[in-house]
């Protein structure tokens, strides 16, 4: 695989990494892959595993997260008929699952990070460390909200998801899109590369081809409009820009405007079903 870009872990270790281009899948691969990934998550700065409201960025993230939770639940509710057995794969601190269960879903969640599971317990959500501990064996909806890019063995994990899904069930996957305007604008500073925690970096072709190999088809692709602003905010901070708020707003706005025509939004949600 050819080198696509060199970047680094801006949020935790400051270590350098390379992104290699997989031409078969139109996907980027983080190199080298750490033998032990856990230390790269073991930081209060890593916001996906915290409920921090300390900085302005944290507070903004939390407000957008609450709005996004409602939209996510509306999306999955539209995909099912009666039964509401839900698995949230990579459930973080349990916010999505707590909200879904409060609205009538029968949800379970998987989260390997111990600190995140502990925070979920404070919200009344008991998450499982891995698939082997799940109580239900088949689910109507399996969600992976910015999780697929973290999983070490893609084909095995997609196979696991297939085995856990009801025949007419739905998989919902949200991932960053390295073909977006903001990714091209920020290059090595693009916060959604988030190496080495993000092992894979997807295009639309990547997701379609990966899931096709396991007998799935992508039936719908939807934008995550707020991601371009939040990712731009972090990217500007990584560049050391003191005017990061102003610049991030305009880059995020332009990314969404350009994506209206190209359909290459900063992050995308894929609604995926088994082929008939």
N, C-alpha and C positions, 0 to 999 in steps of 0.2 A: 504493500500500500504506500502511496506517495504522501509526503508531508503536505498538509493543507495550511497549518497555522501553528505558531508557537505562542503559548500563553502561560499563566501561572495561577496558583491558588491565592487569590487576593484576600480571602476572608479568614483563613486560618493559618496555614503553614508558610505561605510565600514561596513555596517550591515551584519550579518550572516544569511544564509538561508540553507535549506535542500532540496535535490532532492529526490523525492519519485518515486519508480518504479511502473509503470502501466503495469502489465503483459499481459493484454488483447491486448494492442496496442504496447507493447515493446517501451514505451515512458516514459520519465522522466518528473515529474511535480514539479515546484517550490513551496516550502512551507516555510512560509506562503505567500499567495498572498496579496500584499498591498491593503488596501481599497482605497487609492488614489495613483495611479501610477505616476501621473504627476510630482511630485518633483524629481523623479528619472531620468527624462529626462531633467530637467531644469538645465543644466550645459553645459558650453562651452567646457568642456572636453569630452562630449559625441559626438564623431566625426560623427556619422551617421546623426546628425542634424546640422552639420556645414560644412563650406568649408575651414576650417583652414589649413594653410600652414606654421605654426609657427615652429613646431619641425620637425626633420628628419622623424619620424614616420608619421606625418601628410602629408608631401610632398610625401613620398613613397606611402601612401594610395591614394593620389590624382592622381598620375601617373598611378597606377594600375587601378584606377577607370575609367580613360579615355579609356584605352585599353579595359577594360571589357565592357564598354558601347557599343563599336562597335560589340563585339562578341555577346552580348545580343540581339542587334537589328537584326543581321544576323540570330540568332536562331529563333526569332519570325517571321521574314519575311519568313522563310522557312515553317512556319506552316499554312500560309494563301494563298488564291488564288487571289482575287481581292480587296474586301473591306478591309479597314485597320482601323476599329474602335477599338481603344485601351483604356483600363482602367488600369492605374498603381495604384494599391492598396497599400497605404503606400508609397507615392511618395517622401518623404523626402524633400530635397531642390530643387527637380525638374529636376535634371541633365538628368536622363534617358528620361523623357518625352520631354524635350527640344530637345534632340538629335533625338528622334524618330519623333517628329513633323517636324523637319528640313529635314527629309528624306521621308516625304510624308505620315506619319501616321496621323490619326485624333484622337488625344489622349486627354484624361481627366485624372485627378489624384485625389486621396483622400489622405489627410494628416491631422490628428487631431492636430498635434503640431503647435501652432501659430507662433513660431519663425521660424520653417522650412518653413511654408507657406509664411512668409514675405520674406525670402531669395529667394524663388521661384519667387515671383513677380519681384524681381530685375533682373531676367533672362527672364522676359516676360511670365512667366507661372503662371496662376491663378489656384490654387488647391482648391478643395472643402473640407470642414471640415468633411463631412460624406456622406453616400450614398444618403440621401434624397435630396441633392442639385445637383445631377448629371443631366446633360441636356439630354444625350443619355440614353436610357433604355436597349439597348442590345449591346453587344460588341463581336467582333470577337476574340479578345485576351484579357485576363485579367492576368496581371503579379503581382507577389508578391515577390519582391527581398529582402530576409531576413526580411520578415514581418510576416509570419504566426506564428512564435514563440512569437510574441508580442500580438496577438489578444486574448482578455479575454475569449470569448465564441466560441470555435472552431466550434462546430456543427452549431451554428447560423450563423457564418460568412461564412462557406462553403455553407450553404443554401442560403445566400445572393448572393454569387458568382454564384451559379447555376442559380438563377433567373435572373441575369444580363448577362448571357452568351448566345450567339446565339447557335442554335441547333448543328451546326457543329463547334462550337468555340473551343478554346484551352485555358487552364489555364497553366501558367508557374510559378512554385514555386521553390524558392531557399532557402534552410535552412541548418544550420550546422548539422553535423552528429556525435553524441556522441559515435559512435562505431569506429571512426577513430583512427589511431595510435596516432596522436597528442593529442586527447582527453584522451586516456589511459595513455599517457606519462606524461601529465601535471596534471591529476587528478583535485584536487580542484582549481588549478591555471589556468585551461584551460579557456582562455579569451572568448570563444564562449558560455560558460554557461551564462555569462553576466546577472546574477540575479540582481534584480528581473524583469528587463525589458524583459528578455526572460522567459516567463511563462511555455513554453513547450520545450522539447528537443527531437528531432525526430531521429528515425532510418528509414531505407527504409521500413520496415514493418509498421511502424507508418503511414507513408504517404499513402501507398497502402491501408491499412485498413480504415483509416479515409475517404478517398475520395470514396472508394468502397461503403460505407454506403449511399452516396449521388448519386449513379449511375454513378460514374466516374471510369475510369481506367487509370493507369499510362502506357503510351505507350513508354516512353523513359526516361532514367536516364543518366545524364551527369555530369562530374566532374567540380569543380571550382578549378583549380590547384593553383592559387595564394593564395587562402584562407589559406592553410596550413602554408605558410610563414608569412603572416600577423598575423594570430592568434598566431602562435608560437612567433612572435616578442612581442606581447602584453603579452603573458603568461610568457615569460622570464622576462619582466619588472615587472610583478606582483610578481614574485619570488624574485625580488631584485637582479637579476644577472647583474653585470656591463658589462659582455661580451655578452649581450643579442643579439647583431647582429650576431655574429659568431654562437652561439648555435642555434638561431632561424633558420638560414639558413640550418644547417645540420638536425635539427629535421623536418623542413618543407620538405626538400628534401627526407628524409627517409620515411616520411609519404606518400608522393606521390609514391615513389618506392614500398612500401609495399601495397599501395592501387591498384597498377597496377595488383596485383595478387588477393587481397581480394575484390576489388571494393568498399572499405569503405574509400572514400576520405573525407577530412576535411569538405567540404561542397558539396552539390549535387543539381543539377537542375533537377526538375521533369517536364516532358511534359505530361499534363493530358487532356484527352478528355472524353466527355460523351459516355457511352456505347451505342452501336447500339441496 
